[in-house]
């Protein structure tokens, strides 16, 4: 269509062809589904038939991409580029949670051989990763999720990482220990315990913990 219009700029079908070009460019943006694709459509058709729809879609896609990236920088970029965006509150809330992770510290991390059935006189058939998790910020936390990396002798993560919680009101498919349920107040600590008997080859009886998610008590 563009080639035709370049050759015949005064055609009586110009308006209909321009509308069709607009439609096809928007269709391409929808198929790609990225913020950049919708921005490109808007650059090509700032007053196009789908301009309003494209602005909404660009905003939604930009937030989705920032949330998927899951970094403070990505969310800050979204908020700076979309100050009136429909997802600014969601982005701000998610950014607050990501930044707060640095205020949750992990102390006394250790690895111990245990009996998985909890029997004092039972065989040592599993391992426990233990630590104290401390809320050093000023907000009460209803959830603290951690990723566990099992390490080799040189400190390299063997993968895959594992997920468990220090604080959680309900683990859904898993029985939730009563000690895990209460929210964690500022300045308080909670004992963390994760057990396994599935160990990767080359494990050096070492582990690392990192906070992967927090949620606030409101």
Secondary structure in CASP SS format (residue, H / E / C, confidence):
PFRMAT SS
TARGET T0000
AUTHOR 0000-0000-0000
METHOD secondary structure of the structure
MODEL  1
X C 1.00
X H 1.00
X H 1.00
X H 1.00
X H 1.00
X H 1.00
X H 1.00
X C 1.00
X C 1.00
X C 1.00
X C 1.00
X C 1.00
X C 1.00
X H 1.00
X H 1.00
X H 1.00
X H 1.00
X H 1.00
X H 1.00
X H 1.00
X H 1.00
X H 1.00
X H 1.00
X H 1.00
X H 1.00
X H 1.00
X H 1.00
X H 1.00
X H 1.00
X H 1.00
X H 1.00
X H 1.00
X C 1.00
X C 1.00
X H 1.00
X H 1.00
X H 1.00
X H 1.00
X H 1.00
X H 1.00
X H 1.00
X H 1.00
X H 1.00
X H 1.00
X C 1.00
X C 1.00
X C 1.00
X C 1.00
X C 1.00
X C 1.00
X H 1.00
X H 1.00
X H 1.00
X H 1.00
X H 1.00
X H 1.00
X H 1.00
X H 1.00
X H 1.00
X H 1.00
X H 1.00
X H 1.00
X H 1.00
X H 1.00
X H 1.00
X H 1.00
X H 1.00
X H 1.00
X H 1.00
X C 1.00
X C 1.00
X H 1.00
X H 1.00
X H 1.00
X H 1.00
X H 1.00
X H 1.00
X H 1.00
X H 1.00
X H 1.00
X H 1.00
X C 1.00
X C 1.00
X C 1.00
X C 1.00
X C 1.00
X C 1.00
X H 1.00
X H 1.00
X H 1.00
X H 1.00
X H 1.00
X H 1.00
X H 1.00
X H 1.00
X H 1.00
X H 1.00
X H 1.00
X H 1.00
X H 1.00
X H 1.00
X H 1.00
X H 1.00
X E 1.00
X E 1.00
X E 1.00
X E 1.00
X E 1.00
X E 1.00
X E 1.00
X E 1.00
X E 1.00
X E 1.00
X E 1.00
X C 1.00
X C 1.00
X C 1.00
X C 1.00
X C 1.00
X C 1.00
X C 1.00
X C 1.00
X C 1.00
X C 1.00
X C 1.00
X E 1.00
X E 1.00
X E 1.00
X E 1.00
X E 1.00
X E 1.00
X E 1.00
X E 1.00
X E 1.00
X E 1.00
X C 1.00
X C 1.00
X C 1.00
X C 1.00
X C 1.00
X E 1.00
X E 1.00
X E 1.00
X E 1.00
X E 1.00
X E 1.00
X E 1.00
X E 1.00
X E 1.00
X E 1.00
X E 1.00
X C 1.00
X C 1.00
X C 1.00
X C 1.00
X C 1.00
X E 1.00
X C 1.00
X C 1.00
X C 1.00
X C 1.00
X E 1.00
X E 1.00
X E 1.00
X E 1.00
X E 1.00
X E 1.00
X C 1.00
X C 1.00
X C 1.00
X C 1.00
X C 1.00
X C 1.00
X C 1.00
X C 1.00
X C 1.00
X C 1.00
X H 1.00
X H 1.00
X H 1.00
X H 1.00
X C 1.00
X C 1.00
X E 1.00
X C 1.00
X C 1.00
X C 1.00
X C 1.00
X E 1.00
X E 1.00
X E 1.00
X E 1.00
X E 1.00
X E 1.00
X E 1.00
X E 1.00
X C 1.00
X C 1.00
X C 1.00
X C 1.00
X C 1.00
X C 1.00
X C 1.00
X C 1.00
X C 1.00
X E 1.00
X E 1.00
X E 1.00
X E 1.00
X E 1.00
X E 1.00
X E 1.00
X E 1.00
X E 1.00
X E 1.00
X E 1.00
X C 1.00
X C 1.00
END
